[in-house]
C-alpha cells in the first residue's frame, strides 16, 4: 500500500505558477474560448498546438464564475462553455487509506480524487446534475462522457436525506456521483 501524499507528489502535476500571488490590472476580454469538450479556440480557430494550450492553462484561473488568463503583468477574461478541463481516463490504486481513483485530464495532468481534489455534483449548462472535480486556481474538470459511464458502474447507492445518491469512495472519502 502506498501513502496518498506520496502518490500525489509523483503524479504528472502541472507546473503551476503562483497566479494567486499576482495582482495585475484587468486588460479586457480576448477572443479565446474553451468549448464543452475542453477544446481551446482563438478567434473561432482551434488551437492545435498542445504546448500552447498547456501554457495558457498554466495561468488559467476562475474567480466568481469567470475565467481569466493571469500573468504578473496582465489579466484577461476568456469564455468557457462548461469546465475548462475534462477527465479523460481513470484507474484505481491501493493506498493506506483504501482504494483511490487516479484521474487524468485532457491535458495529461494526473490527480488523486481525495481531499485535495474532491468531487462535487453541480448543474452543467444544460441544467443536468453531473459530477465535477475541483482543481487548482478555482478551476473544475468535468468527466468525459466515456469516463462518466465507466465510473457510474463503480458507484454504489446510498440514501441521504430521503434521496438516493450514488457514491464513489476514494482514498477513504465518499463522494456523491449522482443524485436520483
DRENDO-1510 file (C-alpha; in Angstrom, 1 decimal, always signed):
<recs>
REC; n; res; u; v; w
REC; 1; UNK; +0.0; +0.0; +0.0 .
REC; 2; UNK; +1.1; +3.5; -0.9 .
REC; 3; UNK; +0.8; +6.7; +1.1 .
REC; 4; UNK; -1.7; +9.0; -0.7 .
REC; 5; UNK; +0.6; +12.1; -0.4 .
REC; 6; UNK; +3.4; +10.1; -2.0 .
REC; 7; UNK; +1.2; +9.2; -4.9 .
REC; 8; UNK; +0.2; +12.8; -5.4 .
REC; 9; UNK; +3.8; +14.0; -5.4 .
REC; 10; UNK; +4.8; +11.5; -8.1 .
REC; 11; UNK; +1.9; +12.2; -10.4 .
REC; 12; UNK; +2.3; +14.2; -13.6 .
REC; 13; UNK; +1.2; +17.5; -11.9 .
REC; 14; UNK; +1.1; +20.8; -13.8 .
REC; 15; UNK; +3.9; +23.2; -13.1 .
REC; 16; UNK; +1.7; +25.9; -11.7 .
REC; 17; UNK; +2.9; +29.4; -11.4 .
REC; 18; UNK; +1.8; +31.3; -8.3 .
REC; 19; UNK; -1.1; +33.2; -10.1 .
REC; 20; UNK; -2.9; +33.8; -6.8 .
REC; 21; UNK; +0.1; +36.0; -5.6 .
REC; 22; UNK; -0.1; +38.2; -8.7 .
REC; 23; UNK; -2.3; +41.3; -8.9 .
REC; 24; UNK; -2.1; +42.6; -12.4 .
REC; 25; UNK; -4.5; +45.1; -13.9 .
REC; 26; UNK; -7.5; +43.8; -15.8 .
REC; 27; UNK; -6.9; +44.4; -19.5 .
REC; 28; UNK; -10.2; +43.3; -21.0 .
REC; 29; UNK; -11.6; +40.4; -22.9 .
REC; 30; UNK; -9.8; +38.3; -25.6 .
REC; 31; UNK; -11.5; +36.0; -28.1 .
REC; 32; UNK; -10.2; +32.8; -26.5 .
REC; 33; UNK; -12.9; +30.2; -25.8 .
REC; 34; UNK; -12.9; +26.7; -24.3 .
REC; 35; UNK; -15.8; +24.6; -25.5 .
REC; 36; UNK; -17.7; +21.9; -23.6 .
REC; 37; UNK; -15.3; +19.2; -24.9 .
REC; 38; UNK; -12.2; +21.1; -23.4 .
REC; 39; UNK; -11.0; +22.3; -26.8 .
REC; 40; UNK; -9.4; +25.7; -27.0 .
REC; 41; UNK; -10.2; +28.2; -29.7 .
REC; 42; UNK; -8.7; +31.6; -30.6 .
REC; 43; UNK; -11.0; +33.7; -32.8 .
REC; 44; UNK; -13.0; +30.6; -33.6 .
REC; 45; UNK; -10.0; +28.7; -34.8 .
REC; 46; UNK; -9.0; +25.5; -32.9 .
REC; 47; UNK; -5.6; +25.8; -31.2 .
REC; 48; UNK; -3.9; +22.6; -32.3 .
REC; 49; UNK; -0.6; +23.0; -30.5 .
REC; 50; UNK; -0.9; +21.2; -27.2 .
REC; 51; UNK; +2.1; +23.0; -25.8 .
REC; 52; UNK; +0.3; +26.3; -26.4 .
REC; 53; UNK; -2.9; +25.1; -24.7 .
REC; 54; UNK; -0.8; +23.8; -21.7 .
REC; 55; UNK; +0.9; +27.2; -21.4 .
REC; 56; UNK; -2.4; +29.0; -21.4 .
REC; 57; UNK; -3.9; +26.5; -18.9 .
REC; 58; UNK; -1.0; +27.1; -16.5 .
REC; 59; UNK; -2.1; +30.7; -16.0 .
REC; 60; UNK; -5.9; +30.0; -16.1 .
REC; 61; UNK; -7.9; +30.9; -13.0 .
REC; 62; UNK; -11.6; +31.0; -12.1 .
REC; 63; UNK; -12.9; +33.8; -9.9 .
REC; 64; UNK; -16.6; +34.3; -9.2 .
REC; 65; UNK; -17.5; +32.0; -12.1 .
REC; 66; UNK; -15.4; +33.9; -14.7 .
REC; 67; UNK; -12.3; +32.6; -16.3 .
REC; 68; UNK; -9.1; +34.6; -16.7 .
REC; 69; UNK; -5.6; +34.2; -18.0 .
REC; 70; UNK; -3.5; +35.9; -15.4 .
REC; 71; UNK; +0.2; +36.8; -15.7 .
REC; 72; UNK; +2.3; +39.0; -13.5 .
REC; 73; UNK; +1.6; +42.0; -15.9 .
REC; 74; UNK; -2.0; +41.4; -17.2 .
REC; 75; UNK; -5.3; +39.7; -16.6 .
REC; 76; UNK; -7.6; +39.0; -19.5 .
REC; 77; UNK; -11.0; +37.4; -19.4 .
REC; 78; UNK; -11.9; +34.4; -21.7 .
REC; 79; UNK; -15.0; +32.4; -22.2 .
REC; 80; UNK; -15.6; +28.8; -21.1 .
REC; 81; UNK; -18.7; +26.8; -22.1 .
REC; 82; UNK; -18.6; +24.5; -19.1 .
REC; 83; UNK; -15.5; +23.3; -17.3 .
REC; 84; UNK; -12.1; +24.1; -18.9 .
REC; 85; UNK; -10.7; +20.6; -18.3 .
REC; 86; UNK; -12.0; +17.1; -18.9 .
REC; 87; UNK; -11.3; +13.9; -17.0 .
REC; 88; UNK; -10.4; +11.5; -19.9 .
REC; 89; UNK; -9.0; +8.5; -18.0 .
REC; 90; UNK; -9.1; +6.8; -14.6 .
REC; 91; UNK; -7.9; +3.8; -12.7 .
REC; 92; UNK; -7.9; +2.5; -9.1 .
REC; 93; UNK; -4.8; +2.3; -7.0 .
REC; 94; UNK; -4.3; +1.0; -3.5 .
REC; 95; UNK; -3.3; +3.4; -0.7 .
REC; 96; UNK; -3.1; +3.2; +3.0 .
REC; 97; UNK; -6.5; +4.9; +3.3 .
REC; 98; UNK; -8.1; +2.4; +0.8 .
REC; 99; UNK; -8.6; +2.3; -2.9 .
REC; 100; UNK; -8.1; +5.7; -4.6 .
REC; 101; UNK; -9.2; +6.9; -8.0 .
REC; 102; UNK; -6.4; +8.3; -10.1 .
REC; 103; UNK; -7.8; +10.7; -12.7 .
REC; 104; UNK; -6.1; +12.1; -15.9 .
REC; 105; UNK; -7.2; +15.3; -17.6 .
REC; 106; UNK; -7.3; +16.0; -21.3 .
REC; 107; UNK; -4.0; +18.0; -20.8 .
REC; 108; UNK; -2.4; +14.9; -19.2 .
REC; 109; UNK; -2.5; +16.2; -15.6 .
REC; 110; UNK; -2.9; +13.4; -13.1 .
REC; 111; UNK; -4.6; +13.7; -9.7 .
REC; 112; UNK; -6.0; +11.6; -6.9 .
REC; 113; UNK; -9.7; +12.0; -6.1 .
REC; 114; UNK; -9.5; +13.0; -2.4 .
REC; 115; UNK; -9.5; +15.9; -0.1 .
REC; 116; UNK; -7.1; +18.0; -2.2 .
REC; 117; UNK; -9.2; +17.4; -5.4 .
REC; 118; UNK; -12.7; +16.5; -4.3 .
REC; 119; UNK; -15.7; +15.6; -6.5 .
REC; 120; UNK; -18.8; +17.7; -6.4 .
REC; 121; UNK; -22.2; +17.5; -8.1 .
REC; 122; UNK; -23.5; +20.6; -9.9 .
REC; 123; UNK; -25.6; +21.6; -12.8 .
REC; 124; UNK; -24.0; +21.7; -16.2 .
REC; 125; UNK; -25.1; +24.3; -18.8 .
REC; 126; UNK; -28.0; +22.0; -19.8 .
REC; 127; UNK; -29.2; +22.0; -16.2 .
REC; 128; UNK; -28.2; +18.4; -15.6 .
REC; 129; UNK; -26.7; +17.4; -12.3 .
REC; 130; UNK; -23.2; +16.0; -13.1 .
REC; 131; UNK; -20.0; +15.3; -11.2 .
REC; 132; UNK; -17.1; +17.7; -11.5 .
REC; 133; UNK; -13.6; +17.6; -9.9 .
REC; 134; UNK; -12.5; +20.7; -8.0 .
REC; 135; UNK; -9.0; +21.6; -9.1 .
REC; 136; UNK; -6.3; +24.3; -8.6 .
REC; 137; UNK; -6.8; +28.0; -9.1 .
REC; 138; UNK; -10.6; +27.7; -8.7 .
REC; 139; UNK; -10.9; +25.5; -11.8 .
REC; 140; UNK; -13.0; +22.5; -12.3 .
REC; 141; UNK; -12.8; +19.4; -14.6 .
REC; 142; UNK; -15.9; +17.6; -16.0 .
REC; 143; UNK; -15.9; +13.9; -16.5 .
REC; 144; UNK; -15.8; +13.0; -20.2 .
REC; 145; UNK; -18.9; +11.0; -21.3 .
REC; 146; UNK; -16.8; +7.8; -21.5 .
REC; 147; UNK; -15.4; +8.2; -18.0 .
REC; 148; UNK; -18.8; +9.2; -16.6 .
REC; 149; UNK; -20.4; +6.0; -17.8 .
REC; 150; UNK; -17.4; +3.8; -16.7 .
REC; 151; UNK; -17.5; +5.3; -13.2 .
REC; 152; UNK; -21.3; +5.1; -13.0 .
REC; 153; UNK; -20.8; +1.3; -12.9 .
REC; 154; UNK; -18.5; +1.8; -9.9 .
REC; 155; UNK; -20.9; +3.9; -7.8 .
REC; 156; UNK; -22.9; +2.4; -5.0 .
REC; 157; UNK; -26.4; +3.5; -3.9 .
REC; 158; UNK; -26.9; +5.1; -0.5 .
REC; 159; UNK; -29.8; +7.1; +1.0 .
REC; 160; UNK; -29.2; +10.6; +2.3 .
REC; 161; UNK; -31.9; +13.0; +3.5 .
REC; 162; UNK; -34.6; +10.8; +1.8 .
REC; 163; UNK; -32.9; +10.9; -1.6 .
REC; 164; UNK; -31.0; +8.1; -3.3 .
REC; 165; UNK; -27.4; +9.1; -4.0 .
REC; 166; UNK; -24.8; +7.1; -5.9 .
REC; 167; UNK; -21.4; +7.4; -4.3 .
REC; 168; UNK; -17.8; +6.6; -5.1 .
REC; 169; UNK; -15.3; +6.1; -2.3 .
REC; 170; UNK; -11.8; +7.2; -3.0 .
REC; 171; UNK; -8.9; +7.4; -0.5 .
REC; 172; UNK; -11.3; +6.7; +2.3 .
REC; 173; UNK; -13.7; +9.5; +1.5 .
REC; 174; UNK; -17.2; +9.1; +0.0 .
REC; 175; UNK; -18.2; +11.4; -2.9 .
REC; 176; UNK; -21.7; +11.8; -4.4 .
REC; 177; UNK; -21.5; +10.8; -8.0 .
REC; 178; UNK; -25.2; +11.2; -8.9 .
REC; 179; UNK; -28.5; +12.1; -7.1 .
REC; 180; UNK; -31.7; +10.3; -8.2 .
</recs>
